[in-house]
Amino acid sequence: DIQKAIGLLESLGIQPYLRGYKMTLLALERIAENQERIYAAIKEIYLPIAEILNCSTATVEVGIRRAAERAWKVNPELMQGLSIETLYDRPQARSFLLILYNACRTKK
């Protein structure tokens, strides 16, 4: 649900003016279409988003990674609460997407 994802991103301090915001939302949409895409993130998630946004796959990965960094900096308690594993540092981009996807799927 896109509204859940938007609310979650805002709770984590990831606002629409940040570059990683749109990239993260697009990535979550791709994962929602097919959860197996998370296992081939570059090819199945980053590349199609890069084509949509006219940038490189590295730019997409960096945007999502920076969103994860911001979420960890702004609201580490929420990030910890969303994760099924204990987080000792900010999650990597792929893990961040998986945490958000699972939270959007299960969050009321």
N, C-alpha and C positions, 0 to 999 in steps of 0.2 A: 504494500500500500504506500503510495507516494506521499500521502499526507503524514503517515507515521514516520517515514524517512526524513521528511522536512522538519518535523517537530523534534526528532532525535538529533539531527544535525544542529539545529538551533540550540538545543539543550547542551550540546557539547561545544558551543561557541563557534560553530562553523556557519558563517553568515553568507547570504547569496552574493555578496560582492567579492568573496574570496574565490580565486581561480579553481581551487580544489572542490568547491561546493558542487558545481555543475558536473564535474568529472566523477565525483563520488555518487551523485544521484544517477547519472547515466550507467555507471558500473553496477549499482544496485538493481537497476532495471534489467540489465543484461543477465545478472545472476538469477533474478526472479524468473526470467524466461526459461533458463536452463541452469540448474545448480551445478552441473558438471563443468561449466565454464570456469569456475574458480581454479580448477586444476591446470588450465592452460591460459592463465591470466593474460599474458602478453598477446597471444594470438586471438583469443576469444573475447577479451574484454578491452584491453588497452588499444589494440589496433583499430577496431571499429570506432571507438571513441575518438581516437586520433584523426581518423578520416572525417568524422562528423565535425570536429573542432578545427580541422586543418592544422594539425601540429604533429609532433612525433610521439611514438609510444613512450619514450623516456619522459617527455613533458607530462603525459597523462599520469605515469607512475609517480613522478615528483609531486604533481598536484595532489594526488591521493595521499601520498606520504606526508605532505605538509598539513593536510587536513587531519591526519592521524596525530601529528605532532601537536597541532593546536588543541585537539580534543583532549590529549593527555595533559597538556599544560593548563587548560581552562577547567576541566572537570575530570580529574583522574579517578575520583570516587565513582562517578557514573560509568566510566570506561571499565573499571574493575567490576562493578556490579553487572554489567552487560556480558562480560566475558565468562565462559565456563571454566577457564583456567586462571590461575593467579598471574597477574601481570606485574612484572618488576620494573618494566620500562614501557615506553610507548610501543604498540604493536606495529609490525611491519605492514606495508600497504595491503597485501593480500589478507593477512589476519584481520586487519581493521575492517575490510569489506565484509569478511565472513562474520565478524562480531556484529556489525550493523545489520547485515541481512538476517541473521538469526534473531536479533532483537526486534526487528520490524515484523518478522513472521510470528513471533510469540507475544509481543507486547500488546496489551489490551488497549 
